[in-house]
Every structure is written in C-alpha cells, then in structure tokens.
Amino acid sequence: MKIVVDAFGGDNAPREIIGGAITAVNLHEDIEIILTGDADRIEDELNYFNYKGDKIQIVHASEMITNDDVPTSAIKNKKDSSLVVALDLLKTRDDVCGLVSAGSTGAVLAGALLKIGRIKGVARPALAPELPNAKGGKTLLIDCGANVDSKPQYLQQFALMGSAYMKAVHNMENPRVALLSNGVEDKKGNELVHEAFALLKQTEGINFVGNMEARDLLSGEYDVVVSDGFAGNVALKSSEGAVQFVLQEIKNAITQSGIRGKLGALLLKNVFKSLKKKLNYTQSGGSPFLGVQKLVIKSHGSSKAMSIYESIMQVYRMHESQMISNLQKGLQENDQVENSAKA
Amino acid sequence: MKIVVDAFGGDNAPREIIGGAITAVNLHEDIEIILTGDADRIEDELNYFNYKGDKIQIVHASEMITNDDVPTSAIKNKKDSSLVVALDLLKTRDDVCGLVSAGSTGAVLAGALLKIGRIKGVARPALAPELPNAKGGKTLLIDCGANVDSKPQYLQQFALMGSAYMKAVHNMENPRVALLSNGVEDKKGNELVHEAFALLKQTEGINFVGNMEARDLLSGEYDVVVSDGFAGNVALKSSEGAVQFVLQEIKNAITQSGIRGKLGALLLKNVFKSLKKKLNYTQSGGSPFLGVQKLVIKSHGSSKAMSIYESIMQVYRMHESQMISNLQKGLQENDQVENSAKA
C-alpha cells in the first residue's frame, strides 16, 4: 500500500514527519511511503535516522505552503509545493491510496477539494478529528470547521460518513451517533438541529441515539458526534482550551504551594506525564477529511513522529477496510430511501 | 435595597438558599431579602441557622417549579410557586430591585420575559454566565442558551449589554469585547458572525477587539465574549465537560499509581482543593439575564450558600451602579447612530 506524506507541512517538518514515515515502513511490511518536498533535505534526514530501506521514495518539490498563504490561491499558484505535489500524486496514481499532511488546514482542505474532488453524492466533505474520551476510547467529531454554514442534509451525510469511518478504523459494529445540541431532549436545538434531528431519525444504516450536550463530548457515551462546522469547531477548541487551562492552573498552584507541593508533584510526575500524553493531540492521530474520493488525513500542525505514524495508520486501516466504498453504499441506500419516499 | 430570593429553586433548596440570604444580610447593612416559598419550612430553616435579625421577610408560596415542568406553562399555571410569587413581587413592587433563583433555567427565563418584560429597544434578552479565567478574573459569555437562533442585531445588543454589565459589576473601564468565531482573522466565521462582525465594528461605546477562537475562552484575554445562544452553550458546556474530564483522569491516574502516587496526592491535597474551588461553578455567582426590565440572576442549579450570596451581590452591584439605565443609554446611542446612518 502506497501512502504519500507531505514532508514539509507542520511545525516540526521535515524531521518529525520523516520519523513518522520511517516508523510506519519499519513496523508494517506492506506500507510504502512517498515523501514530497526538498529532496536534498529529505535525504539528509533519512541519513540522520540512518534509514537504509527501500520502501521510502522521494518526489522533489521546491516550494512550501505556510499558514500565511491564502489556501485556495496557494493551491493554484504554488504548483511545486510539497502539498500540491503530494495531491497530484494522490490524484494521478492509482497505486497511491492516501495522503497525510500536517500543513495548513485550509490548504489541505482546499487542495483535497480542488485536486481530488468529492465522492459522487457527497454535498460537503467534512473534517473529523478523533477525540480521546473518558472510557479510554475515541469519539469522532464531524464536522469541526470545513463547513461553517451547513444544511440539515450535510449533517445527515456527516453522520453516515462518521459512522463508516468508526466502523472502518475502530472496528465498531454499530457506532452510536449523536447530534450536538444544547440539551438531550428531542426538542432542543436551533433550527438546523431540529431539521437535522428529523432527518437523522429516518436515516438507514446508522445508530442515531438523539441529541447530546456539549458537556458529554468527552464522556465516551457517543462514538460519532455530528455538528455543523462552526459549532463543532467551538466544541473542539473550547475543550482544548479548558484542558490547557486546568493543566496550567495545576502548575501555578503547585508553584505557589511551597516545598510540600513540590514534593507531591515530584511523586506524581508519572501521573502527570501519562495524563499529558493522553490529552496531547500531537501524540494521537490526525483528522480524516471525509467525503473526498481518496483518503486524506490532516495531522495536527504540531505533530511529532508518533502522530504522523498514527495518521499513516489511519489511512492504512481506512484502506484495508474499504471505507470509501462502504461509505458510498451508505449514501446510496439513503438516497434510495429518500427518492422512494418522494416518489 | 430589597432583593427577592426564590427559596425553593435548585438542588440544595431551601437550606443553602436561605444560608446565602442570611450571609448577605449579615455582611451588608443595606440589603434586605424577601424569601419566597413554604413559610413554615423557611422559618424552620431560619431557626436552624439561629437567625434573629429583621432584614429577612418571608412571602408564602405553596408550590414549586421543577426541571420536569414545561417552563412557559409552569409560569402560567403554577401561580403560587416560589418562582412566580418572587417574579410577581419583582414586577409589582418598586422597592424590590432584583431576583435570584437557582431553579429551572427555562422557567426563570420564561418567567422573566413574561412577567418582567424586555427593556425598551432590546430585541432579545440574553443569559450571560461569568467564567473563571487564567488571569484570575472573570469573562462574561453572552448568550449561552436563551437565543439559539440569533440575528446579527441581537449579537450587537449582547455586546452592549455584556459591556455594561462588566463595567457595572467588575468596575471595568473599557471591557474588551470579542466575537466567538472559528479563528481570529476578520474573515473567519459563519454568515451570522460575518454580519455581526461588521455591525460590532461600527458600534459606539464598546471596545470591540475582533474575532476570537473558542480555545481562548478562558485565557483572560477577553472580558466579554459575544455569541449566539447555541454556539455559546456549546462553548460553555464543552469547557465544563473538559474540566471534569481532566480532573477525573487525574483521579484515575492517581488511583492506579500505587503508594507513591497516593502519597503525592496527599501532599497536593490543598492544591487540588483550591483548584476545585476555583473551577467550581457552584461556588461562584450566577448568570445575569440581561435585557429584562429588572435585575434577574439565574444561579447554578447546584448552588450552595456561597454561590447564592455571590448572586445576591451581583444584583447589589448592578443596582448600585445603575446598570440598567447605563445599558439603556448605550442602546439608545447606537440606535441614533443607526437611524442617522439610515437617514
């Protein structure tokens, strides 16, 4: 299985990106990686890691897209950037099944839409991060920013795509799908949520459990949380901000607590370390961009090697379980249901 | 100054509610409290506290509104409930300046709208909780659920009302007002945010600093965060949920970490205690319902005496600083600006 990785996207490019790629090919015999970006620098890095295998290929790209670039024009104008070259490979080569980039979110989404295109029948592809939850599992939040103005039909498709993803990547038989609202009762929500709720209730092939409150986003009670991109973004970033806030408050309180507190903190060093790891998005995988014709994972901008490796594994599992064709099937079944209802 | 307190709203009613009222009159000579609810039980509680002063008055009410009641019909049908009796006192008596209730949020909001009514010129009153922030201060989030479908003009008024509140209650000269969005750049946001952004830029008398990300809600970089009620609710509850999640994860990690971890936790007991207190919404004040003709504070359902006391103090400070008339002035000035722009 060939996966293309944008070696020059993200805060820790290219070293951590290349480190993640090496880990993937070392651990999985059937994975081959194509790295895009400045070939000399990539080769230097491969030498740094002392990597000698033949499962990493380099395709040279002289430019880089940064967070300061305007996404759509960067995709159009920076034709020799590591991201655009990666997208072109993904688009043109049938043997390349997916792409991983930790670069500008806007550019990755715009590029995937422009170059790869939507799956037939998908109105709006969506960005869907996996969040750690209190049960030790993962909860998929879809959409978290690709579609800030959404229609009920988009949300229905988000539910179908999110469900197909959790089945594929986490082997869930019947993922619990909930609609992000301002309360659990059926009547809660804004206009969009009311209409989406009615649609989701009659959607075939998903396990829709109703409305949920943002308070329970990380509870582990739900596997797929469906939202328009604006509220989803607010939920994701509020959670991240609150986690940071608590950790910082603990640090401050310990600093102020004298020798007793410092000794306590020392004894709890491992506890805090494992906690930080669990809550650290840079250590977990990336966000799939669901609904485009090939597999695209947007890794966090601050991704380290382990996160890039996890992102590659997300592509691997989506490909192995034929997620895209399963997703298409789900969309078609509901299309038929809707059409027969209309007829 | 007379303030009416619904003695039978909230999980800890009536004891904690009455405890809060007693604290207020004991600490502030110029505060008088009217408690509404079952007179016998209130008297029992006053005896329990051994309260002998004459600054607490009781007005009997035989019914209670619970979270299971449908808000609007409860206000209409339970005429002798502690909340409706309190609202009637607030409405009819000129010497009563404000109301505190820890009862059903829906019933408090519906009751305030139906019985007290909007300030002239206010399109939609808004619920605005104060959140603790990383700078040790408070950030007001307006609206967090009263208006799940909002128009740009509502958001403009939320900004004016929130700003007037922070000036009144926290003596801020020039509160920084930000618009909740999916990024800090001017062009970020959904349709509603785009339109609200343009309006806020030209609003007189507020210090509008632009868009903000939900990640920075608790950063202390903003004093008033403006949002439609749906996204505001998501931001508030995601933050609460994430705080709970981290604290629970710490607890779990300590439990699993053996004798070393337990000793560390013991040494950090005070750190965790003060942290919990800081993050505990039941210890801080309530949410003002801004835009109605009299002062209404909705306390958290799980409020204890200290939170009820803080809520009473919020009414006290809003009244002392003549917040409502200042708020009206701000609305009128912007009305004139808009009308002259139209002319």
Chai-1 contact restraints between the chains, C-beta under 6 A:
chainA,res_idxA,chainB,res_idxB,connection_type,confidence,min_distance_angstrom,max_distance_angstrom,comment,restraint_id
A,A134,B,F245,contact,1.0,0.0,6.0,A-B,restraint_1
A,G145,B,N182,contact,1.0,0.0,6.0,A-B,restraint_2
A,V148,B,N190,contact,1.0,0.0,6.0,A-B,restraint_3
A,D149,B,N190,contact,1.0,0.0,6.0,A-B,restraint_4
A,D149,B,E191,contact,1.0,0.0,6.0,A-B,restraint_5
A,N182,B,G145,contact,1.0,0.0,6.0,A-B,restraint_6
A,N182,B,F230,contact,1.0,0.0,6.0,A-B,restraint_7
A,N182,B,N233,contact,1.0,0.0,6.0,A-B,restraint_8
A,N190,B,V148,contact,1.0,0.0,6.0,A-B,restraint_9
A,N190,B,D149,contact,1.0,0.0,6.0,A-B,restraint_10
A,N190,B,F230,contact,1.0,0.0,6.0,A-B,restraint_11
A,E191,B,D149,contact,1.0,0.0,6.0,A-B,restraint_12
A,E213,B,K237,contact,1.0,0.0,6.0,A-B,restraint_13
A,A214,B,V234,contact,1.0,0.0,6.0,A-B,restraint_14
A,A214,B,K237,contact,1.0,0.0,6.0,A-B,restraint_15
A,A214,B,S238,contact,1.0,0.0,6.0,A-B,restraint_16
A,R215,B,K237,contact,1.0,0.0,6.0,A-B,restraint_17
A,R215,B,E240,contact,1.0,0.0,6.0,A-B,restraint_18
A,R215,B,G241,contact,1.0,0.0,6.0,A-B,restraint_19
A,L217,B,S238,contact,1.0,0.0,6.0,A-B,restraint_20
A,L217,B,G241,contact,1.0,0.0,6.0,A-B,restraint_21
A,L218,B,G241,contact,1.0,0.0,6.0,A-B,restraint_22
A,L218,B,F245,contact,1.0,0.0,6.0,A-B,restraint_23
A,F230,B,N182,contact,1.0,0.0,6.0,A-B,restraint_24
A,F230,B,N190,contact,1.0,0.0,6.0,A-B,restraint_25
A,A231,B,A231,contact,1.0,0.0,6.0,A-B,restraint_26
A,A231,B,V234,contact,1.0,0.0,6.0,A-B,restraint_27
A,N233,B,N182,contact,1.0,0.0,6.0,A-B,restraint_28
A,V234,B,A214,contact,1.0,0.0,6.0,A-B,restraint_29
A,V234,B,A231,contact,1.0,0.0,6.0,A-B,restraint_30
A,V234,B,V234,contact,1.0,0.0,6.0,A-B,restraint_31
A,V234,B,A235,contact,1.0,0.0,6.0,A-B,restraint_32
A,A235,B,V234,contact,1.0,0.0,6.0,A-B,restraint_33
A,A235,B,S238,contact,1.0,0.0,6.0,A-B,restraint_34
A,K237,B,E213,contact,1.0,0.0,6.0,A-B,restraint_35
A,K237,B,A214,contact,1.0,0.0,6.0,A-B,restraint_36
A,K237,B,R215,contact,1.0,0.0,6.0,A-B,restraint_37
A,S238,B,A214,contact,1.0,0.0,6.0,A-B,restraint_38
A,S238,B,L217,contact,1.0,0.0,6.0,A-B,restraint_39
A,S238,B,A235,contact,1.0,0.0,6.0,A-B,restraint_40
A,S238,B,S238,contact,1.0,0.0,6.0,A-B,restraint_41
A,S238,B,S239,contact,1.0,0.0,6.0,A-B,restraint_42
A,S239,B,S238,contact,1.0,0.0,6.0,A-B,restraint_43
A,S239,B,A242,contact,1.0,0.0,6.0,A-B,restraint_44
A,E240,B,R215,contact,1.0,0.0,6.0,A-B,restraint_45
A,G241,B,R215,contact,1.0,0.0,6.0,A-B,restraint_46
A,G241,B,L217,contact,1.0,0.0,6.0,A-B,restraint_47
A,G241,B,L218,contact,1.0,0.0,6.0,A-B,restraint_48
A,A242,B,S239,contact,1.0,0.0,6.0,A-B,restraint_49
A,A242,B,A242,contact,1.0,0.0,6.0,A-B,restraint_50
A,A242,B,V243,contact,1.0,0.0,6.0,A-B,restraint_51
A,V243,B,A242,contact,1.0,0.0,6.0,A-B,restraint_52
A,V243,B,V246,contact,1.0,0.0,6.0,A-B,restraint_53
A,F245,B,A134,contact,1.0,0.0,6.0,A-B,restraint_54
A,F245,B,L218,contact,1.0,0.0,6.0,A-B,restraint_55
A,V246,B,V243,contact,1.0,0.0,6.0,A-B,restraint_56
A,V246,B,V246,contact,1.0,0.0,6.0,A-B,restraint_57
A,E249,B,L275,contact,1.0,0.0,6.0,A-B,restraint_58
A,A253,B,V271,contact,1.0,0.0,6.0,A-B,restraint_59
A,A253,B,L275,contact,1.0,0.0,6.0,A-B,restraint_60
A,I254,B,V271,contact,1.0,0.0,6.0,A-B,restraint_61
A,S257,B,V271,contact,1.0,0.0,6.0,A-B,restraint_62
A,R260,B,L267,contact,1.0,0.0,6.0,A-B,restraint_63
A,G261,B,V271,contact,1.0,0.0,6.0,A-B,restraint_64
A,L263,B,L267,contact,1.0,0.0,6.0,A-B,restraint_65
A,G264,B,G264,contact,1.0,0.0,6.0,A-B,restraint_66
A,G264,B,L267,contact,1.0,0.0,6.0,A-B,restraint_67
A,G264,B,L268,contact,1.0,0.0,6.0,A-B,restraint_68
A,L267,B,R260,contact,1.0,0.0,6.0,A-B,restraint_69
A,L267,B,L263,contact,1.0,0.0,6.0,A-B,restraint_70
A,L267,B,G264,contact,1.0,0.0,6.0,A-B,restraint_71
A,L268,B,G264,contact,1.0,0.0,6.0,A-B,restraint_72
A,V271,B,A253,contact,1.0,0.0,6.0,A-B,restraint_73
A,V271,B,I254,contact,1.0,0.0,6.0,A-B,restraint_74
A,V271,B,S257,contact,1.0,0.0,6.0,A-B,restraint_75
A,V271,B,G261,contact,1.0,0.0,6.0,A-B,restraint_76
A,S274,B,A253,contact,1.0,0.0,6.0,A-B,restraint_77
A,L275,B,E249,contact,1.0,0.0,6.0,A-B,restraint_78
A,L275,B,A253,contact,1.0,0.0,6.0,A-B,restraint_79
